[in-house]
Amino acid sequence: MASKAPKTRPETRDAGAFIDGIDNPQRREDARTLLAMMRAATGCEPVMWGASIVGFDRYRYRYESGREGDWPIVGFSPRKQALVLYVMPGFDGYDDLLARLGRFTHGKSCLYVKRLSDVDPVVLDALVRASVADMRRRYPPASG
């Protein structure tokens, strides 16, 4: 049986235009800040993934089940309730940074922040950069 293609894929829509269209002014400004932070951390331009994820760079994953696909190595989604940051290696090993970050919640690979003013921007930048470096070690770019 062929595996189904992932629903969330890279799109050609402009990430800057998506951010400009965010209704909430604070959420829009926070998204612009994250855009600049993640662009600097990755050296990559943003790509829209699905309807609302702004991603940077990408890696190829493959599960034991055989399902595989591409996903950004870091990204965010400016949702109504919170900013969601995709920290793909998860949070194991980042205890020191998380202890100094500020107000947030998290799941396995998602960091939820109500507004960027709730967190220390220097610590957030360090967390983003550490996760990018970790993902690039785990998933080196294919040569050729």
Contacts in CASP RR format, 6 or more apart in sequence:
PFRMAT RR
TARGET T0000
AUTHOR 0000-0000-0000
METHOD contacts of the structure
MODEL  1
MASKAPKTRPETRDAGAFIDGIDNPQRREDARTLLAMMRAATGCEPVMWG
ASIVGFDRYRYRYESGREGDWPIVGFSPRKQALVLYVMPGFDGYDDLLAR
LGRFTHGKSCLYVKRLSDVDPVVLDALVRASVADMRRRYPPASG
3 66 0 8 1.000
3 67 0 8 1.000
3 68 0 8 1.000
6 69 0 8 1.000
6 70 0 8 1.000
7 50 0 8 1.000
8 49 0 8 1.000
8 50 0 8 1.000
8 53 0 8 1.000
9 49 0 8 1.000
9 50 0 8 1.000
9 70 0 8 1.000
10 47 0 8 1.000
10 48 0 8 1.000
10 49 0 8 1.000
10 50 0 8 1.000
10 58 0 8 1.000
10 70 0 8 1.000
11 47 0 8 1.000
11 48 0 8 1.000
11 49 0 8 1.000
11 50 0 8 1.000
12 48 0 8 1.000
13 48 0 8 1.000
14 48 0 8 1.000
15 35 0 8 1.000
15 46 0 8 1.000
15 47 0 8 1.000
15 48 0 8 1.000
15 54 0 8 1.000
15 55 0 8 1.000
16 35 0 8 1.000
16 46 0 8 1.000
18 48 0 8 1.000
18 52 0 8 1.000
18 54 0 8 1.000
19 28 0 8 1.000
19 31 0 8 1.000
19 32 0 8 1.000
19 35 0 8 1.000
19 54 0 8 1.000
19 78 0 8 1.000
20 28 0 8 1.000
21 28 0 8 1.000
22 28 0 8 1.000
22 31 0 8 1.000
22 78 0 8 1.000
24 80 0 8 1.000
26 115 0 8 1.000
27 78 0 8 1.000
27 80 0 8 1.000
27 83 0 8 1.000
27 115 0 8 1.000
28 78 0 8 1.000
30 78 0 8 1.000
30 83 0 8 1.000
30 115 0 8 1.000
30 116 0 8 1.000
31 54 0 8 1.000
31 76 0 8 1.000
31 78 0 8 1.000
31 83 0 8 1.000
33 116 0 8 1.000
33 121 0 8 1.000
34 54 0 8 1.000
34 75 0 8 1.000
34 76 0 8 1.000
34 78 0 8 1.000
34 83 0 8 1.000
34 85 0 8 1.000
34 116 0 8 1.000
35 46 0 8 1.000
35 54 0 8 1.000
37 121 0 8 1.000
37 124 0 8 1.000
37 125 0 8 1.000
37 128 0 8 1.000
38 46 0 8 1.000
38 54 0 8 1.000
38 55 0 8 1.000
38 56 0 8 1.000
38 74 0 8 1.000
38 75 0 8 1.000
38 76 0 8 1.000
38 128 0 8 1.000
39 45 0 8 1.000
39 46 0 8 1.000
39 56 0 8 1.000
41 56 0 8 1.000
41 74 0 8 1.000
41 125 0 8 1.000
41 128 0 8 1.000
41 129 0 8 1.000
41 132 0 8 1.000
42 56 0 8 1.000
42 57 0 8 1.000
42 73 0 8 1.000
42 74 0 8 1.000
42 132 0 8 1.000
43 56 0 8 1.000
43 57 0 8 1.000
44 56 0 8 1.000
44 57 0 8 1.000
45 56 0 8 1.000
46 54 0 8 1.000
46 55 0 8 1.000
46 56 0 8 1.000
47 54 0 8 1.000
47 55 0 8 1.000
47 56 0 8 1.000
47 58 0 8 1.000
47 72 0 8 1.000
48 54 0 8 1.000
48 55 0 8 1.000
49 55 0 8 1.000
49 71 0 8 1.000
49 72 0 8 1.000
52 77 0 8 1.000
52 78 0 8 1.000
52 79 0 8 1.000
53 72 0 8 1.000
53 75 0 8 1.000
53 76 0 8 1.000
53 77 0 8 1.000
53 86 0 8 1.000
54 75 0 8 1.000
54 76 0 8 1.000
54 77 0 8 1.000
54 78 0 8 1.000
55 72 0 8 1.000
55 74 0 8 1.000
55 75 0 8 1.000
55 76 0 8 1.000
55 86 0 8 1.000
56 72 0 8 1.000
56 73 0 8 1.000
56 74 0 8 1.000
56 75 0 8 1.000
56 132 0 8 1.000
57 72 0 8 1.000
57 73 0 8 1.000
57 74 0 8 1.000
57 132 0 8 1.000
57 135 0 8 1.000
57 136 0 8 1.000
58 70 0 8 1.000
58 71 0 8 1.000
58 72 0 8 1.000
58 73 0 8 1.000
59 70 0 8 1.000
59 71 0 8 1.000
59 72 0 8 1.000
59 73 0 8 1.000
59 88 0 8 1.000
59 135 0 8 1.000
59 138 0 8 1.000
59 139 0 8 1.000
60 68 0 8 1.000
60 69 0 8 1.000
60 70 0 8 1.000
60 139 0 8 1.000
60 142 0 8 1.000
61 68 0 8 1.000
61 69 0 8 1.000
61 70 0 8 1.000
61 71 0 8 1.000
61 139 0 8 1.000
62 68 0 8 1.000
62 69 0 8 1.000
71 88 0 8 1.000
72 86 0 8 1.000
72 88 0 8 1.000
73 88 0 8 1.000
73 131 0 8 1.000
73 132 0 8 1.000
73 135 0 8 1.000
73 136 0 8 1.000
73 139 0 8 1.000
74 85 0 8 1.000
74 86 0 8 1.000
74 87 0 8 1.000
74 88 0 8 1.000
74 128 0 8 1.000
74 131 0 8 1.000
74 132 0 8 1.000
74 135 0 8 1.000
75 85 0 8 1.000
75 86 0 8 1.000
76 83 0 8 1.000
76 84 0 8 1.000
76 85 0 8 1.000
76 86 0 8 1.000
77 83 0 8 1.000
77 84 0 8 1.000
77 86 0 8 1.000
81 114 0 8 1.000
82 112 0 8 1.000
82 113 0 8 1.000
82 114 0 8 1.000
83 112 0 8 1.000
83 113 0 8 1.000
83 114 0 8 1.000
83 115 0 8 1.000
83 116 0 8 1.000
84 110 0 8 1.000
84 111 0 8 1.000
84 112 0 8 1.000
85 110 0 8 1.000
85 111 0 8 1.000
85 112 0 8 1.000
85 113 0 8 1.000
85 128 0 8 1.000
86 109 0 8 1.000
86 110 0 8 1.000
87 94 0 8 1.000
87 106 0 8 1.000
87 109 0 8 1.000
87 110 0 8 1.000
87 111 0 8 1.000
87 127 0 8 1.000
87 128 0 8 1.000
87 131 0 8 1.000
88 109 0 8 1.000
88 131 0 8 1.000
88 135 0 8 1.000
89 109 0 8 1.000
89 131 0 8 1.000
89 134 0 8 1.000
89 135 0 8 1.000
89 138 0 8 1.000
90 108 0 8 1.000
90 109 0 8 1.000
90 131 0 8 1.000
91 98 0 8 1.000
91 106 0 8 1.000
91 107 0 8 1.000
91 109 0 8 1.000
91 111 0 8 1.000
94 127 0 8 1.000
94 130 0 8 1.000
94 131 0 8 1.000
97 123 0 8 1.000
97 126 0 8 1.000
97 127 0 8 1.000
97 130 0 8 1.000
98 104 0 8 1.000
98 106 0 8 1.000
98 127 0 8 1.000
100 120 0 8 1.000
100 123 0 8 1.000
101 119 0 8 1.000
101 120 0 8 1.000
101 123 0 8 1.000
101 124 0 8 1.000
101 127 0 8 1.000
102 118 0 8 1.000
102 119 0 8 1.000
102 120 0 8 1.000
102 123 0 8 1.000
103 113 0 8 1.000
103 114 0 8 1.000
103 118 0 8 1.000
103 119 0 8 1.000
104 111 0 8 1.000
104 112 0 8 1.000
104 113 0 8 1.000
104 118 0 8 1.000
104 119 0 8 1.000
105 111 0 8 1.000
105 112 0 8 1.000
106 112 0 8 1.000
111 127 0 8 1.000
113 119 0 8 1.000
116 124 0 8 1.000
END
